[in-house]
């Protein structure tokens, strides 16, 4: 009899505990949530440079302060160092933007076709097959630029700078191809497209009519 009473008491205690845990508690927010006023910071010289050099003339927003979900996961990509952002953007403006402005006579062409969002990463994105992604164009709406942390004024590091500007031209080529399609007959000029392009040397790819081994990945990359 005592055991039954004890069991009932334990059951009542358990139900009371569950009911108490399920009750709604009043939540008091003392600071605004992130993105709604809780993460505001003062304008930095880097922010001002981006505003004056890219946002105003080209209507481009540049993200170098990372936000959740901005880049692909689970890749181990590090954010850019603040002191590398302005030098990288100055190089991009001089080497990648300026030729289009000189050719067209103004900034209208780039303002129309460039993506409105640039995302910067400190390192490259390494794939499981050993290849390294240096940049991406996300459907013409955003452009990702990597390896910002490795850009310097040293001649020995010039290859990184050339890669970044080459990547910008390359990804911009994809955007232009989305607006003006290249002739379908172009796909029949070269043969030998392969998903294993990274196992082919550039010298061998050129003998087959490609500008680089990466151009062998598909006709779209070959065109760009």
LINZITA-V634388 format. One record per pair of residues at least 12 apart in sequence whose C-alpha atoms are under 10 Angstrom apart, sorted by the first residue. I is the first residue (numbers start at 0). GAP is how many residues later the second one is. D is the distance in whole Angstrom. If there is no record, write none. Layout:
BEGIN
i->I gap->GAP d->D
i->I gap->GAP d->D
END
This chain:
BEGIN
i->34 gap->32 d->10
i->44 gap->41 d->9
i->45 gap->18 d->10
i->45 gap->36 d->8
i->45 gap->37 d->8
i->45 gap->38 d->10
i->45 gap->39 d->7
i->45 gap->40 d->6
i->46 gap->15 d->9
i->46 gap->16 d->10
i->46 gap->17 d->9
i->46 gap->38 d->10
i->46 gap->39 d->9
i->48 gap->36 d->10
i->48 gap->37 d->7
i->48 gap->40 d->9
i->48 gap->41 d->9
i->49 gap->12 d->7
i->49 gap->13 d->10
i->49 gap->35 d->9
i->49 gap->36 d->8
i->49 gap->39 d->8
i->49 gap->40 d->10
i->52 gap->36 d->9
i->52 gap->37 d->9
i->52 gap->40 d->8
i->53 gap->35 d->9
i->53 gap->39 d->9
i->53 gap->57 d->10
i->53 gap->62 d->10
i->53 gap->64 d->10
i->54 gap->56 d->10
i->54 gap->61 d->9
i->54 gap->62 d->10
i->55 gap->55 d->10
i->56 gap->50 d->7
i->56 gap->51 d->9
i->56 gap->53 d->10
i->56 gap->54 d->7
i->57 gap->49 d->7
i->57 gap->50 d->8
i->57 gap->51 d->9
i->57 gap->52 d->7
i->57 gap->53 d->5
i->57 gap->54 d->8
i->57 gap->55 d->10
i->57 gap->56 d->8
i->57 gap->57 d->9
i->57 gap->58 d->8
i->58 gap->51 d->10
i->58 gap->52 d->7
i->58 gap->53 d->9
i->58 gap->55 d->9
i->58 gap->56 d->9
i->58 gap->57 d->6
i->58 gap->58 d->9
i->59 gap->51 d->8
i->59 gap->54 d->8
i->59 gap->55 d->7
i->59 gap->56 d->4
i->59 gap->57 d->6
i->59 gap->58 d->7
i->59 gap->82 d->10
i->60 gap->54 d->9
i->60 gap->55 d->6
i->60 gap->56 d->5
i->60 gap->57 d->6
i->60 gap->58 d->9
i->60 gap->81 d->9
i->61 gap->23 d->10
i->61 gap->27 d->10
i->61 gap->54 d->8
i->61 gap->55 d->6
i->61 gap->56 d->5
i->61 gap->57 d->6
i->61 gap->58 d->8
i->61 gap->80 d->10
i->61 gap->81 d->10
i->61 gap->82 d->10
i->62 gap->17 d->10
i->62 gap->54 d->8
i->62 gap->55 d->6
i->62 gap->56 d->5
i->62 gap->57 d->6
i->62 gap->58 d->9
i->62 gap->81 d->10
i->63 gap->15 d->7
i->63 gap->16 d->6
i->63 gap->17 d->8
i->63 gap->18 d->8
i->63 gap->21 d->8
i->63 gap->54 d->9
i->63 gap->55 d->6
i->63 gap->56 d->5
i->63 gap->57 d->7
i->63 gap->58 d->9
i->63 gap->84 d->10
i->64 gap->14 d->7
i->64 gap->15 d->8
i->64 gap->16 d->9
i->64 gap->17 d->9
i->64 gap->54 d->9
i->64 gap->55 d->9
i->64 gap->56 d->9
i->65 gap->12 d->10
i->65 gap->13 d->7
i->65 gap->14 d->9
i->65 gap->53 d->9
i->65 gap->54 d->9
i->65 gap->55 d->9
i->69 gap->49 d->8
i->69 gap->50 d->10
i->69 gap->74 d->10
i->70 gap->48 d->8
i->70 gap->49 d->9
i->70 gap->50 d->9
i->70 gap->73 d->9
i->71 gap->53 d->9
i->74 gap->49 d->9
i->74 gap->50 d->7
i->74 gap->51 d->7
i->74 gap->52 d->8
i->75 gap->47 d->9
i->75 gap->48 d->9
i->75 gap->49 d->7
i->75 gap->50 d->8
i->76 gap->44 d->7
i->76 gap->45 d->7
i->76 gap->46 d->6
i->76 gap->47 d->7
i->76 gap->48 d->6
i->76 gap->49 d->9
i->76 gap->69 d->9
i->76 gap->70 d->9
i->77 gap->42 d->10
i->77 gap->43 d->6
i->77 gap->44 d->5
i->77 gap->45 d->6
i->77 gap->46 d->8
i->77 gap->47 d->10
i->77 gap->68 d->9
i->77 gap->69 d->9
i->77 gap->70 d->10
i->77 gap->71 d->9
i->78 gap->41 d->7
i->78 gap->42 d->5
i->78 gap->43 d->5
i->78 gap->44 d->7
i->78 gap->67 d->9
i->78 gap->68 d->9
i->78 gap->69 d->9
i->78 gap->70 d->8
i->79 gap->39 d->10
i->79 gap->40 d->7
i->79 gap->41 d->5
i->79 gap->42 d->4
i->79 gap->43 d->8
i->79 gap->66 d->9
i->79 gap->67 d->8
i->79 gap->68 d->6
i->79 gap->69 d->6
i->79 gap->70 d->9
i->80 gap->39 d->10
i->80 gap->40 d->9
i->80 gap->41 d->7
i->80 gap->67 d->8
i->80 gap->68 d->6
i->80 gap->69 d->10
i->81 gap->40 d->10
i->81 gap->66 d->10
i->81 gap->67 d->9
i->82 gap->65 d->10
i->82 gap->66 d->9
i->83 gap->38 d->9
i->83 gap->64 d->6
i->83 gap->65 d->6
i->83 gap->66 d->8
i->83 gap->67 d->7
i->83 gap->68 d->8
i->84 gap->35 d->8
i->84 gap->36 d->10
i->84 gap->37 d->9
i->84 gap->63 d->7
i->84 gap->64 d->8
i->84 gap->66 d->9
i->86 gap->61 d->9
i->86 gap->64 d->8
i->86 gap->65 d->8
i->86 gap->66 d->9
i->87 gap->32 d->10
i->87 gap->57 d->10
i->87 gap->59 d->10
i->87 gap->60 d->7
i->87 gap->61 d->9
i->87 gap->62 d->10
i->87 gap->63 d->7
i->87 gap->64 d->9
i->87 gap->73 d->8
i->87 gap->76 d->9
i->87 gap->77 d->9
i->88 gap->31 d->10
i->88 gap->59 d->9
i->88 gap->76 d->10
i->90 gap->60 d->10
i->90 gap->70 d->8
i->90 gap->71 d->9
i->90 gap->73 d->9
i->90 gap->74 d->8
i->91 gap->69 d->9
i->91 gap->70 d->10
i->91 gap->72 d->8
i->91 gap->73 d->6
i->91 gap->74 d->10
i->91 gap->76 d->8
i->91 gap->77 d->10
i->92 gap->72 d->9
i->93 gap->71 d->10
i->94 gap->66 d->10
i->94 gap->67 d->9
i->94 gap->69 d->10
i->94 gap->70 d->7
i->94 gap->71 d->9
i->94 gap->73 d->10
i->94 gap->74 d->10
i->95 gap->66 d->10
i->95 gap->68 d->9
i->95 gap->69 d->6
i->95 gap->70 d->8
i->95 gap->71 d->9
i->95 gap->72 d->7
i->95 gap->73 d->7
i->95 gap->76 d->10
i->96 gap->13 d->8
i->96 gap->17 d->10
i->96 gap->68 d->9
i->96 gap->71 d->9
i->96 gap->72 d->9
i->97 gap->12 d->10
i->109 gap->62 d->10
i->112 gap->27 d->8
i->112 gap->28 d->10
i->112 gap->59 d->8
i->112 gap->62 d->7
i->112 gap->63 d->7
i->112 gap->66 d->9
i->113 gap->26 d->7
i->113 gap->27 d->8
i->113 gap->28 d->9
i->113 gap->29 d->9
i->113 gap->57 d->10
i->113 gap->58 d->7
i->113 gap->61 d->8
i->113 gap->62 d->9
i->114 gap->22 d->8
i->114 gap->23 d->9
i->114 gap->24 d->9
i->114 gap->25 d->5
i->114 gap->26 d->5
i->114 gap->27 d->5
i->114 gap->28 d->6
i->114 gap->57 d->8
i->114 gap->60 d->8
i->115 gap->24 d->9
i->115 gap->25 d->6
i->115 gap->26 d->6
i->115 gap->27 d->8
i->116 gap->20 d->10
i->116 gap->21 d->10
i->116 gap->23 d->9
i->116 gap->24 d->6
i->116 gap->25 d->5
i->116 gap->26 d->6
i->116 gap->27 d->9
i->117 gap->19 d->9
i->117 gap->23 d->9
i->117 gap->24 d->6
i->117 gap->25 d->5
i->117 gap->26 d->6
i->117 gap->27 d->7
i->118 gap->16 d->10
i->118 gap->17 d->10
i->118 gap->23 d->7
i->118 gap->24 d->6
i->118 gap->25 d->5
i->118 gap->26 d->6
i->118 gap->27 d->8
i->119 gap->15 d->9
i->119 gap->23 d->9
i->119 gap->24 d->6
i->119 gap->25 d->5
i->119 gap->26 d->6
i->119 gap->27 d->8
i->119 gap->28 d->7
i->119 gap->29 d->10
i->120 gap->13 d->10
i->120 gap->14 d->10
i->120 gap->23 d->8
i->120 gap->24 d->6
i->120 gap->25 d->5
i->120 gap->26 d->6
i->120 gap->27 d->6
i->120 gap->28 d->8
i->121 gap->23 d->9
i->121 gap->24 d->6
i->121 gap->25 d->5
i->121 gap->26 d->5
i->121 gap->27 d->5
i->121 gap->28 d->7
i->121 gap->29 d->9
i->122 gap->22 d->9
i->122 gap->23 d->5
i->122 gap->24 d->4
i->122 gap->25 d->7
i->122 gap->26 d->7
i->122 gap->27 d->8
i->123 gap->21 d->9
i->123 gap->22 d->5
i->123 gap->23 d->5
i->123 gap->24 d->9
i->123 gap->25 d->10
i->123 gap->26 d->10
i->124 gap->21 d->8
i->124 gap->22 d->9
i->128 gap->67 d->9
i->128 gap->69 d->9
i->129 gap->68 d->8
i->130 gap->67 d->7
i->130 gap->68 d->10
i->132 gap->12 d->9
i->132 gap->13 d->8
i->132 gap->14 d->10
i->132 gap->34 d->10
i->133 gap->12 d->5
i->133 gap->13 d->7
i->133 gap->26 d->10
i->133 gap->29 d->8
i->133 gap->30 d->7
i->133 gap->32 d->10
i->133 gap->33 d->7
i->133 gap->34 d->9
i->134 gap->12 d->9
i->134 gap->28 d->9
i->134 gap->29 d->8
i->134 gap->30 d->10
i->134 gap->31 d->10
i->134 gap->32 d->6
i->134 gap->33 d->7
i->134 gap->35 d->9
i->134 gap->36 d->7
i->135 gap->31 d->8
i->135 gap->32 d->9
i->135 gap->34 d->9
i->135 gap->35 d->6
i->135 gap->36 d->9
i->135 gap->38 d->10
i->136 gap->30 d->10
i->136 gap->31 d->9
i->136 gap->33 d->9
i->136 gap->34 d->5
i->136 gap->35 d->7
i->136 gap->36 d->10
i->136 gap->37 d->8
i->136 gap->38 d->8
i->137 gap->33 d->9
i->137 gap->36 d->10
i->137 gap->37 d->9
i->138 gap->35 d->9
i->138 gap->36 d->8
i->138 gap->39 d->9
i->139 gap->31 d->9
i->139 gap->32 d->8
i->139 gap->34 d->8
i->139 gap->35 d->5
i->139 gap->36 d->9
i->139 gap->38 d->8
i->139 gap->39 d->10
i->140 gap->34 d->9
i->142 gap->24 d->10
i->142 gap->25 d->8
i->142 gap->28 d->7
i->142 gap->29 d->8
i->142 gap->32 d->10
i->143 gap->23 d->9
i->143 gap->24 d->9
i->143 gap->27 d->9
i->144 gap->18 d->10
i->144 gap->19 d->7
i->144 gap->20 d->9
i->144 gap->22 d->8
i->144 gap->23 d->8
i->144 gap->26 d->10
i->145 gap->14 d->10
i->145 gap->17 d->10
i->145 gap->18 d->7
i->145 gap->21 d->9
i->146 gap->13 d->7
i->146 gap->14 d->9
i->146 gap->16 d->9
i->146 gap->17 d->8
i->147 gap->12 d->9
i->147 gap->13 d->9
i->147 gap->16 d->8
i->150 gap->13 d->9
i->168 gap->55 d->9
i->169 gap->51 d->9
i->169 gap->53 d->10
i->169 gap->54 d->6
i->170 gap->50 d->10
i->170 gap->53 d->8
i->171 gap->52 d->9
i->172 gap->47 d->10
i->172 gap->48 d->9
i->172 gap->50 d->9
i->172 gap->51 d->5
i->173 gap->46 d->8
i->173 gap->47 d->8
i->173 gap->49 d->9
i->173 gap->50 d->6
i->174 gap->49 d->10
i->175 gap->48 d->9
i->176 gap->43 d->9
i->176 gap->46 d->9
i->176 gap->47 d->8
i->181 gap->38 d->9
i->181 gap->41 d->8
i->181 gap->42 d->10
i->182 gap->40 d->10
i->183 gap->35 d->10
i->185 gap->33 d->8
i->185 gap->34 d->10
i->185 gap->36 d->9
i->185 gap->37 d->8
i->186 gap->31 d->9
i->186 gap->32 d->6
i->186 gap->33 d->8
i->186 gap->35 d->9
i->186 gap->36 d->9
i->187 gap->31 d->9
i->188 gap->20 d->9
i->188 gap->30 d->10
i->189 gap->18 d->8
i->189 gap->19 d->6
i->189 gap->20 d->8
i->189 gap->26 d->9
i->189 gap->29 d->9
i->189 gap->32 d->9
i->190 gap->17 d->8
i->190 gap->18 d->8
i->190 gap->19 d->9
i->190 gap->25 d->9
i->190 gap->27 d->10
i->190 gap->28 d->10
i->191 gap->13 d->9
i->191 gap->16 d->8
i->191 gap->17 d->9
i->191 gap->18 d->9
i->191 gap->24 d->7
i->191 gap->25 d->9
i->191 gap->26 d->9
i->192 gap->17 d->10
i->192 gap->20 d->10
i->192 gap->21 d->10
i->192 gap->22 d->8
i->192 gap->23 d->5
i->192 gap->24 d->6
i->192 gap->25 d->6
i->192 gap->26 d->8
i->192 gap->29 d->9
i->193 gap->19 d->10
i->193 gap->20 d->9
i->193 gap->21 d->9
i->193 gap->22 d->6
i->193 gap->23 d->5
i->193 gap->24 d->7
i->194 gap->19 d->9
i->194 gap->21 d->8
i->194 gap->22 d->5
i->194 gap->23 d->8
i->195 gap->17 d->9
i->195 gap->18 d->9
i->195 gap->20 d->9
i->195 gap->21 d->7
i->196 gap->15 d->9
i->196 gap->16 d->6
i->196 gap->17 d->6
i->196 gap->18 d->8
i->196 gap->19 d->6
i->196 gap->20 d->6
i->196 gap->21 d->9
i->197 gap->15 d->7
i->197 gap->16 d->7
i->197 gap->18 d->9
i->197 gap->19 d->9
i->198 gap->14 d->8
i->198 gap->15 d->10
i->199 gap->12 d->9
i->199 gap->13 d->6
i->199 gap->14 d->9
i->199 gap->16 d->9
i->200 gap->12 d->6
i->200 gap->13 d->10
i->201 gap->12 d->8
i->201 gap->13 d->10
i->201 gap->14 d->10
i->208 gap->13 d->10
i->209 gap->12 d->7
i->209 gap->13 d->10
i->210 gap->12 d->10
END
